[in-house]
Amino acid sequence: METTQILIAGFGGQGILFSGKFLAYKGLMEDLQVSWLPSYGPEMRGGTANCNVILSETPVGSPIITAPDVLIAMNLPSLQKYVDTVVPGGQIYVDSSLIDAKVERTDVQVFYIPATQMAKDENIASLANMIIIGHLLQNHPELSYSGTDAVVNKLVPPKKAALIELNMKALTLGKEYPA
């Protein structure tokens, strides 16, 4: 892996920042150089949120991403805002439960995952973000699904231990969703 720049965007309350933190911790546990830059609007839940994550074998010069290799769009405004910033040859992951629009670009790989509906169907409604992360780790050529259990165990605090199994379930659902 040289450098992978990931932009995760959606509404507050969708787990945008947790998704970014998960990817950053995964990178750290794989001895990569990492940058994690969260950003959210004044309303924590329901406002806009996005997170820049850079994973690299070399030191990261700036945490700001202007041309992501990967875009995860959890709502339509985020897709509309960032779709044209993805580098040619990049990947876009769309929560198709919440976004009806199709990406018109032909120079990127697009994955439509009905993550919010899948999460509701499995009674893990707050973990649509982790379903998409599981799909990303399975389908990005420079990332790996292996080691996700160690990252979840590191990130979930002891007082919320019940969420470990649920996060792993969400990651597995994403991993197994057809590309």
Stockholm file with secondary structure:
# STOCKHOLM 1.0

chainA/1-179         METTQILIAGFGGQGILFSGKFLAYKGLMEDLQVSWLPSYGPEMRGGTANCNVILSETPVGSPIITAPDVLIAMNLPSLQKYVDTVVPGGQIYVDSSLIDAKVERTDVQVFYIPATQMAKDENIASLANMIIIGHLLQNHPELSYSGTDAVVNKLVPPKKAALIELNMKALTLGKEYPA
#=GR chainA/1-179 SS CCEEEEEEEEETTSSHHHHHHHHHHHHHHTTCEEEEEEEECSSTTTSEEEEEEEEESSCCSCSCCSSCSEEEESSHHHHHHHGGGSCTTCEEEEETTTCCCCCCCSSSEEEEECHHHHHHHTTCGGGHHHHHHHHHHHHCTTCCSTTHHHHHHHHSCGGGTHHHHHHHHHHHHHHHSCC
#=GC SS_cons         CCEEEEEEEEETTSSHHHHHHHHHHHHHHTTCEEEEEEEECSSTTTSEEEEEEEEESSCCSCSCCSSCSEEEESSHHHHHHHGGGSCTTCEEEEETTTCCCCCCCSSSEEEEECHHHHHHHTTCGGGHHHHHHHHHHHHCTTCCSTTHHHHHHHHSCGGGTHHHHHHHHHHHHHHHSCC
//
